[in-house]
Amino acid sequence: MLSIEMDRPAVVVDRIRAVVEAAVASLDCELWEIGLAGSPGHRLLRVYIDTPGGVDIDRCTRVARALRPLLDDPEVGLADVDLEVSSPGAERELRGMPDYLRFIGQRVNVRFGHGDAERVLEGILLRVTDDALTIAGPKDTSTDVPVRSLLAARLAVRFGEDDRPRRNRGGG
């Protein structure tokens, strides 16, 4: 049996990640992140899942039902842990090149630069190269943000307006 009473949460998470990831994948989901919080007897295991079409409450419920028996197994030793399954959220963090490529065409918020020269830019992610992200700005402008200067990037939601770049529709 895994001894979790003396382990740090990060060590426990590392031990169970493969089990959780396999169960999540068997339900056609991607494991976005996993985290364990709290003290023994009051622990919460948070599992964030994603799919290309998004995540709804039914999918979260199916994943939770699949995970609970695995966590209750004495070999895993997490029967006393509360389980929470959810999506990473509409304004999720982008965690590197695979995410940048995956979300081309989506609205993003990026923080870049250093020290007093830090900037924040929000717009549509138009292009991704090894060196830069191209973000659409106002009035058909765009900005290349060097990947090496990125401090943080996340999806951004803007309600009430369609701000995707306009295409020339021809005509008058």
Secondary structure as UniProt FT lines:
FT   HELIX           9..26
FT   TURN            27..28
FT   STRAND          30..37
FT   TURN            40..41
FT   STRAND          44..50
FT   TURN            52..53
FT   HELIX           57..72
FT   TURN            74..76
FT   TURN            79..80
FT   STRAND          82..86
FT   TURN            90..91
FT   HELIX           97..102
FT   TURN            103..105
FT   STRAND          107..112
FT   HELIX           115..117
FT   STRAND          119..128
FT   STRAND          132..136
FT   TURN            139..140
FT   STRAND          142..146
FT   HELIX           147..149
FT   STRAND          150..155
//
